[in-house]
Amino acid sequence: MAVSESPKLITNQISAGEEKWLVEKINYFFNQAEQAGTLPSWQIDELYVLIGALKVLGLDGAAQSFMPRLSEIKKRAG
């Protein structure tokens, strides 16, 4: 019985479909944070990590689009 191998990641290039999926997932986390009352600092840190992941993957425009939302969430957190 042969073991099926999954395709190996050769590059950090992201297809348009992958970018859309990733941005939708991160948007979900931001929506949850925006609807929550006060967030603990570790949850705000997680949002920073998600934005950082976008930057690492070369999706700078998407990362920049989340920064104003993160600023607003941080203001609420005090």
N, C-alpha and C positions, 0 to 999 in steps of 0.2 A: 504494500500500500504506500503510494508516494505522498509525501507531505506537500501540501500546496504552499508555495512561497508567495508572500504578498510582495507587490512591487516595492523596490527600494527607492528611497528619496535621494535623488541625485543632485538636486539644486533647491534653492529656497524660492524659486519662482512660483508664483501663485497664479492659478488660472482665474478668470473672471468669476466663474461659478464658486470657486473656493473662497475668493475674497468676499463675495456676497454672503456666503454661509457664515464665514467668520465674523463679519461685521454685524450680521443679524444676531449671532450668539452674544457678542459683546454688548450690543444694544439691549438685549434682554437683561443682562446684569446691570446695566446703567438704569434701565427702567425700574428694576427692583429696588435699586438704591434710592432713586428719586422718589419712589412711593413710600419708602420706609421713613420712620421718624428720624431718630438720631442714629447714625452709624458708628460702630466702634472703629478705632483707627486701623485695625487689621483689615476690615472690609474696604476702607479707602485705599489701603496699600494694594489690595487685590486689583482694584480698578487701575491703579498705576501700572501694575504688572501687565494687565491686558492691553493697555495703551502701548507699553514697551514692546510687547509681542508684535503688535502691528508694525512698529518701527523696525524691529529686527527683520521682519519679513518684507520690508521695503514698501509698506503701505503707509507712507508718511501722510498722505492726504486724509486717509481714514483716521489715523492717529490724531491729527490736528483737529478733526471734526468732533472728537470726544473731549478735547481739553476744556472748552467752555463749560460743558456739562459737569466735568470733574471739579472745576473751580466753584461752581454753584453748590455742589454737594459738600465740598470742603467748608464753604462759608456757613452752611447750615449746621455742620458738625461742630463748628466753633473752635 
